[in-house]
Amino acid sequence: MVYEGMRSVTGPFLVSLGASALVVGLVTGAGEGVALLLRLAVGPAADRSGRHWRYATAGYGLTAVSVPLLALTPFLGAAGLAVACALVLAERTGKAVRSPSKSALLAGIAKDVGRGRGFAVHKALDQVGAFAGPLLVAGVALVAGHRLWAGLALLAVPGAVSMALLTRLRRRAPIEGRPPSRRADRSPTARLPRRFWVLAAGAALSTVGLMTFGVLSVVVVRGGVLSAAVVPVAYAGAMVVEAVAALGAGWAYDRVGAAVLLGVPVIVAGVPVLLLGAALPLTLATVGVGLASWGAATGLQDSVVKAFVADVAPSDRLGAAYGWFAAVQGTAAFVGGGVAGALLGHRGVLVVVLVTAQVAALVVFAVAVLDPSRRDS
């Protein structure tokens, strides 16, 4: 809720402090880079120390403090923009610090009830925050005379509540990893297993084919199917589908097993077919089904795929596993966005490229699902 509330107004807020479009792009891009690359170091460090709670708490705390402090920057004069940029980067650093440990802790806590359901519920609640945060900021800013800093200041409340809940959860569910011995660190079993890398490759291929909502919205608006004013409503609908799909897929994962992953590339392949207007006419029906498919695919990627990571990676390497997995997916998203943007003027070719990537993803996922090797082999 805190992060999404900030993210919804980062650009306009920095501009109000005097930032150019170039500065906004550099700061937000650098922030995403920090959030991605730092995980490669933070994840293994959390595994070595075994103190996942400490890393998760520190990361959430950094976000809970950095975002409300943005509300002070309009009153700092010439230094306001520099301080705001630093706080945006600090928030992204908090994301990098907490994410691997958060996923590792969630995998441990959800083990008894089913990791599929555990990650699915987490994703669904995450979407609630993604809705509520921007609405809170927008509502407060509107009441305060379009002062964005007022909305950012109020995000201190959900930030404080989240830290209180995290502290309470730590007392009630003190699940913690055990630091591996020095010998274990040097042994081959300390490395992530082959099955993990096969899974990561499959997830990367499916992510390459899953176009961003930004690209999809451009297509449907240019096609005259939706107006720009209706796009946020369509996005909200896709987020609802994402949450429901995550819950359903999580339940199915715990019942059926990893075979649920085979549905991810199938659903992803349907998105360009339905929405690019090359294979099928671009109508309100195809746009509706296509955006629902996009939401469902995103929900599956963020629930059952992450649950499978916990099932194939050694328990004392979960932090590293989630750090590397995020890096692979982030790189794939960057590549996919570039491919979609470059080929958007040649939609028939783009459909062929994206569907081919999903056929490859289906094969790779099948190898990961059917691999009989043990997780520590």
C-alpha positions in Angstrom: 0.0 0.0 0.0 2.8 2.4 0.9 5.0 1.6 -2.1 2.1 1.6 -4.6 0.8 4.8 -3.2 4.2 6.5 -3.8 4.7 4.8 -7.2 1.4 6.2 -8.5 2.6 9.8 -8.1 6.4 9.6 -8.2 6.6 11.2 -11.6 4.3 14.2 -11.0 5.7 14.7 -7.5 9.3 15.0 -8.8 8.2 17.3 -11.6 6.5 19.5 -9.0 9.9 19.8 -7.3 11.5 20.9 -10.5 12.6 17.7 -12.1 12.7 17.3 -15.9 11.4 14.2 -17.7 15.0 13.0 -18.1 15.5 13.3 -14.3 12.3 11.4 -13.6 13.3 8.7 -16.0 16.8 8.4 -14.6 15.7 8.2 -11.0 12.9 5.7 -11.5 15.0 3.6 -13.8 17.9 3.6 -11.3 15.5 2.7 -8.6 14.3 -0.4 -10.4 17.9 -1.3 -11.2 18.8 -1.0 -7.5 15.8 -3.1 -6.5 16.9 -5.8 -9.0 20.6 -6.0 -8.7 20.9 -5.6 -4.9 18.9 -8.8 -4.4 21.7 -10.8 -5.9 23.9 -9.8 -3.0 21.2 -9.5 -0.3 19.7 -12.9 -0.9 22.9 -14.9 -0.3 23.8 -12.7 2.6 20.5 -13.4 4.3 21.1 -17.2 3.7 24.6 -17.1 5.2 23.4 -15.2 8.3 20.1 -17.1 8.6 18.5 -13.9 9.8 15.7 -13.5 7.3 13.5 -11.7 9.8 16.1 -9.1 10.4 16.5 -8.4 6.6 12.7 -8.4 6.0 12.1 -6.0 8.9 14.9 -3.7 7.8 13.6 -3.6 4.3 10.0 -2.9 5.2 11.2 -0.3 7.7 13.2 1.5 5.1 10.1 1.8 2.9 7.8 2.8 5.8 10.2 5.7 6.7 11.4 6.8 3.2 8.0 7.3 1.6 6.3 9.6 4.3 9.6 11.7 4.4 8.9 12.6 0.8 6.2 14.9 2.2 8.9 17.1 3.7 10.8 17.7 0.5 8.6 20.6 -0.9 9.6 22.6 2.2 13.4 22.1 1.7 13.9 24.7 -1.0 16.6 24.0 -3.6 17.6 20.8 -1.8 14.1 19.3 -2.0 14.6 17.6 -5.4 17.9 16.0 -4.5 16.5 14.7 -1.2 13.4 13.4 -2.9 15.5 11.5 -5.4 17.5 10.0 -2.6 14.4 8.9 -0.8 13.0 7.2 -3.9 16.2 5.3 -4.3 16.1 4.4 -0.5 12.6 3.0 -0.9 13.8 0.8 -3.8 16.7 -0.3 -1.7 14.3 -1.4 1.0 12.5 -3.5 -1.6 15.7 -5.2 -2.5 16.6 -5.8 1.1 13.3 -7.4 2.1 12.2 -9.3 -1.0 14.4 -12.4 -0.9 13.9 -12.9 2.8 10.2 -12.1 2.7 9.7 -14.9 0.1 11.9 -17.3 2.1 9.9 -16.7 5.2 6.6 -17.0 3.4 7.8 -20.3 2.0 8.5 -21.6 5.5 5.4 -20.2 7.2 3.1 -21.5 4.4 4.6 -25.0 4.3 2.0 -26.5 6.6 -1.0 -25.0 4.8 0.4 -25.3 1.3 2.9 -23.1 -0.4 0.6 -22.6 -3.4 -2.2 -21.2 -1.2 0.3 -19.2 0.9 1.8 -17.4 -2.1 -1.6 -17.0 -3.6 -3.1 -15.3 -0.6 0.0 -13.1 -0.4 -0.5 -12.0 -4.0 -4.2 -11.3 -3.4 -3.5 -9.1 -0.4 -0.7 -7.4 -2.3 -3.3 -6.4 -4.9 -5.6 -5.0 -2.2 -2.7 -2.7 -1.3 -2.0 -1.9 -4.9 -5.6 -0.6 -5.1 -5.8 1.1 -1.8 -2.5 3.0 -1.8 -3.1 5.1 -5.0 -6.7 5.7 -4.0 -5.6 7.0 -0.6 -3.0 9.3 -2.0 -5.3 10.6 -4.7 -8.2 11.2 -2.3 -6.1 13.0 0.3 -4.3 15.1 -2.4 -7.7 16.1 -3.9 -9.1 17.2 -0.5 -5.8 19.0 0.2 -6.0 21.1 -2.9 -4.0 18.8 -5.2 -1.1 18.8 -2.8 0.6 15.4 -3.4 2.8 15.8 -0.3 -0.3 15.5 1.9 -1.2 12.1 0.4 2.4 10.9 0.8 2.4 12.1 4.5 -0.7 10.0 5.3 1.1 6.9 4.0 2.9 7.0 7.4 -0.2 5.4 8.9 -0.3 2.1 6.8 3.5 2.1 7.1 3.3 2.1 10.9 0.6 -0.5 10.9 2.6 -2.8 8.6 5.6 -2.6 11.0 3.4 -3.4 14.0 1.9 -6.4 12.2 5.4 -7.6 11.2 6.6 -7.4 14.7 3.6 -9.3 16.0 4.0 -12.0 13.3 7.7 -12.4 14.2 6.7 -13.2 17.8 4.0 -15.7 16.8 5.8 -17.3 13.9 9.6 -17.0 14.6 10.6 -19.1 11.6 14.2 -18.5 10.8 16.7 -20.0 8.5 19.9 -21.7 9.9 23.1 -20.4 8.6 25.0 -23.1 6.7 28.4 -24.2 7.9 31.6 -23.1 6.2 32.0 -26.5 4.7 28.5 -26.5 3.3 29.1 -23.2 1.7 32.0 -24.6 -0.2 30.3 -27.9 -1.2 28.5 -28.5 -4.5 25.2 -28.8 -2.6 25.4 -25.2 -1.6 24.8 -24.2 -5.2 21.3 -23.9 -6.6 20.2 -27.1 -8.3 19.8 -27.5 -12.0 16.1 -27.8 -11.7 15.9 -24.3 -10.3 17.7 -22.9 -13.3 15.4 -24.8 -15.7 12.4 -23.3 -13.9 14.0 -19.8 -14.0 14.6 -20.2 -17.8 10.9 -21.2 -18.3 9.7 -18.2 -16.2 12.0 -15.9 -18.3 10.5 -17.2 -21.6 7.0 -16.7 -20.3 7.8 -13.2 -19.0 9.3 -12.2 -22.4 6.0 -13.1 -24.0 3.9 -11.3 -21.4 3.7 -7.7 -22.7 3.4 -4.9 -20.2 0.1 -3.3 -19.6 1.6 0.0 -20.9 2.1 -1.6 -24.3 -1.3 -3.3 -24.3 -3.1 0.0 -23.4 -1.5 1.8 -26.3 -2.7 -0.9 -28.7 -6.3 -0.9 -27.5 -6.5 2.9 -27.3 -5.0 3.3 -30.8 -7.4 0.7 -32.0 -10.3 2.7 -30.9 -11.7 0.0 -28.6 -11.2 1.8 -25.3 -10.7 5.5 -24.6 -7.8 6.7 -22.5 -10.2 7.5 -19.7 -11.4 4.0 -19.5 -7.9 2.4 -19.4 -7.6 2.7 -15.6 -10.9 0.9 -15.1 -9.7 -1.9 -17.5 -6.5 -2.1 -15.5 -8.4 -2.4 -12.2 -10.5 -5.2 -13.7 -7.3 -7.1 -14.8 -6.0 -6.7 -11.2 -9.2 -8.3 -9.9 -8.7 -11.2 -12.3 -5.1 -11.5 -11.2 -6.0 -11.8 -7.6 -8.7 -14.4 -8.2 -6.4 -16.4 -10.6 -3.6 -16.4 -8.0 -6.0 -17.9 -5.4 -7.4 -20.5 -7.7 -4.0 -21.5 -9.0 -2.5 -21.7 -5.6 -5.2 -24.0 -4.4 -4.7 -26.2 -7.6 -0.9 -26.2 -7.0 -1.4 -27.7 -3.5 -3.9 -30.3 -4.9 -2.4 -31.2 -8.2 1.2 -30.2 -8.0 3.6 -28.4 -10.2 1.8 -29.5 -13.4 -0.3 -26.3 -12.9 2.7 -24.4 -14.2 2.1 -25.8 -17.6 -0.9 -23.5 -17.9 1.2 -20.3 -17.6 2.6 -20.3 -21.2 -0.7 -21.4 -22.6 -2.5 -18.4 -21.1 0.4 -16.0 -21.9 0.3 -17.1 -25.6 -3.4 -16.1 -25.8 -2.7 -12.5 -24.9 -1.0 -11.3 -28.1 -3.4 -13.4 -30.2 -6.4 -11.6 -28.6 -5.0 -8.1 -28.2 -2.7 -7.3 -31.1 -5.4 -7.4 -33.8 -3.2 -9.5 -36.1 -4.6 -12.9 -35.6 -8.2 -11.8 -34.5 -10.1 -8.6 -35.0 -9.7 -6.1 -32.2 -13.1 -5.9 -30.6 -14.5 -5.2 -27.1 -14.9 -8.9 -26.6 -11.3 -9.8 -27.6 -9.9 -6.9 -25.5 -11.9 -8.0 -22.5 -10.8 -11.7 -22.7 -7.3 -10.6 -23.6 -6.9 -8.3 -20.6 -8.4 -11.0 -18.3 -5.9 -13.5 -19.7 -3.1 -11.0 -19.0 -4.2 -10.6 -15.4 -4.6 -14.4 -14.9 -1.1 -15.0 -16.3 0.4 -12.4 -14.0 -1.3 -13.9 -11.1 0.0 -17.4 -11.9 3.5 -16.1 -12.3 3.5 -14.4 -8.9 2.0 -17.3 -7.0 2.5 -20.9 -8.2 5.8 -20.2 -9.9 7.2 -18.7 -6.7 5.8 -21.6 -4.7 7.6 -24.0 -7.0 10.9 -22.1 -6.4 10.6 -23.0 -2.7 10.0 -26.6 -3.6 13.0 -27.0 -5.8 15.6 -24.9 -4.0 17.4 -26.0 -0.8 15.8 -24.5 2.3 19.1 -22.8 3.3 19.5 -21.2 -0.1 16.0 -19.7 -0.5 17.2 -16.1 -0.2 19.7 -16.6 -3.0 17.1 -18.5 -5.0 14.5 -15.7 -4.9 17.2 -13.1 -5.5 18.4 -14.8 -8.7 14.8 -15.6 -9.7 13.8 -11.9 -9.5 16.9 -10.9 -11.4 16.2 -13.4 -14.2 12.5 -12.3 -14.4 13.4 -8.6 -14.4 15.9 -9.0 -17.2 13.3 -11.0 -19.2 10.7 -8.3 -18.6 13.2 -5.7 -19.9 13.9 -7.8 -23.0 10.2 -8.5 -23.6 9.3 -4.8 -23.4 12.0 -4.0 -25.9 10.9 -6.7 -28.3 7.2 -5.6 -28.0 8.1 -2.0 -28.6 10.4 -2.6 -31.5 7.9 -4.9 -33.3 4.7 -3.2 -32.5 4.5 -1.8 -36.0 4.8 -5.4 -37.4 2.1 -7.1 -35.3 2.0 -10.3 -37.3 5.7 -10.9 -36.7 5.3 -9.9 -33.0 2.5 -12.5 -32.5 4.7 -15.2 -34.0 7.7 -14.2 -31.9 5.7 -14.1 -28.6 3.8 -17.3 -29.3 7.0 -19.1 -30.2 8.5 -18.0 -26.9 5.6 -19.6 -25.1 5.9 -22.9 -27.0 9.6 -22.9 -25.8 8.5 -21.9 -22.3 6.0 -24.8 -22.2 8.7 -27.3 -23.1 11.1 -25.9 -20.5 8.4 -25.9 -17.8 7.6 -29.5 -18.7 11.3 -30.4 -18.2 11.3 -28.6 -14.8 8.0 -30.3 -13.7 9.0 -33.8 -14.8 12.6 -33.6 -13.7 12.9 -36.6 -11.3 16.1 -35.2 -9.6 16.0 -34.3 -5.9 16.2 -30.6 -5.0 19.6 -31.1 -3.5 21.1 -33.1 -6.4 
